[in-house]
Amino acid sequence: MLSILTTLQARGQVTAPELAEACEVSVRTIYRDIDALAASGVPVYADRGAEGGYRLLDGYRVRLNGLSQSEAEALFLAALPGPAAALGLDAAMLAAQNKMMAALPAHLRQDAGRMQERFHLDAPGWFGETEEPQHLRAIAGAALRGTLIKIRYQSWRSEKQRRVAPLGLVLKGGSWYLAGEVDGSVRTYRLARVLDCTVLDDRFDRPADFDLAAYWQAATLRLEAEMHPNVAIVRLSPFGVKLLDALSQPYVKARMQLEETADADGWRIARVPTGKTSWHAAAELLRLGPEAEVLEPADLREKIAELTQAMAARYRASSQAADPAARKAWRRRILPQPTKQS
């Protein structure tokens, strides 16, 4: 009977054979259910004749789905084709959208359609590609069923074997990540680094207090803090302040401390979170070019001086080599020389 109501609401006037085909029942069952709907107070009417059929009273609407206009728009905006296709759910998502569209009142169908036409989500960052991990669907299926998996994983340091309880999947910047429990602790695995995966028959008990969104937020903050454990005191030009804001990660921008007052040249002092080593910190700050000067720590200042001097020497050498008279000398100094054959 709910199917009859949604069909009449979406299509207007429908014949009994059409309703029987849509609901996969007999025409006699349709007659019986229509009588039951009418007896319950639903204003359903029959128009006789060759062009007749059943219809609801003009203006009668029943919100079977309970959706408001904004809720319907949000659902259609959240139906992302890329991730659904990666999980093998693109056909199911399309079918669900069609069913939801049919169940919506006419004015909501129009608004939901506009959301699909005018909004699109491109998950990967600029100049990046969406990863398509080989074992994504198998791991997603295991997470839904609550069964263990055995994976061979390539970490930064070595290849490892792990027996994992898959608690959830996260799509971040075009890359898929697994939150999995191993030996009582939850860890994060990048699915693109899973070399082999075997789905086991053994089931696991999901921790009752595990919240995927909360875990991911905490793990992200922890990783960003681990990647930027140090602080550099940096002197910035007005343009350097803008460059730092444009090029820095959100974690760095949120924790950077910039002094309000400027010196006579308009330069300001900032405390900037930096990477673990002086090399990583120098690589981050060298993007600012001559618009920044590192004041502290001393080892970072020395590292930047070392790198910039090496760069200047290399570019001077290549400029000198452009002169025909100096090219041979430069090539002899830079390139390996052939050895004589005995």
Number of C-alpha atoms within 10 A of each C-alpha: 13 11 12 20 19 21 22 20 23 19 13 14 18 21 19 21 15 14 22 17 12 12 17 11 12 13 17 12 15 22 13 11 15 21 14 13 16 12 11 9 8 17 13 18 15 15 13 10 7 7 9 13 18 19 20 18 13 9 6 10 13 14 12 12 11 9 14 12 14 11 13 21 20 13 15 19 19 12 17 17 15 16 17 15 13 16 15 14 15 17 12 12 16 14 12 13 16 11 14 18 19 17 23 26 19 14 9 19 18 13 16 24 15 14 17 15 10 8 9 12 11 11 17 15 11 8 5 11 12 18 15 15 17 15 17 21 14 14 27 18 14 22 21 11 13 18 21 24 22 16 20 16 20 18 12 7 6 7 12 12 14 13 18 22 27 26 26 21 21 17 14 12 15 18 18 20 20 23 22 21 20 13 10 9 7 18 16 16 17 17 22 17 18 20 16 13 19 15 16 13 12 10 13 15 10 14 10 6 6 12 11 14 11 10 14 17 11 11 16 13 12 11 11 15 17 12 16 18 12 17 17 23 19 20 21 24 21 14 14 20 19 13 17 21 15 11 14 17 11 12 15 19 15 12 11 18 14 16 11 8 10 14 10 7 8 11 20 20 22 19 18 22 23 21 20 15 15 20 14 14 21 21 16 15 22 16 15 19 11 10 19 23 20 21 13 15 14 11 12 21 18 15 16 20 14 11 15 14 12 12 12 11 12 12 12 11 17 15 13 15 16 11 11 9 10 13 16 12 12 17 14 10 11 11 8 8 9 6 6 5 4 3
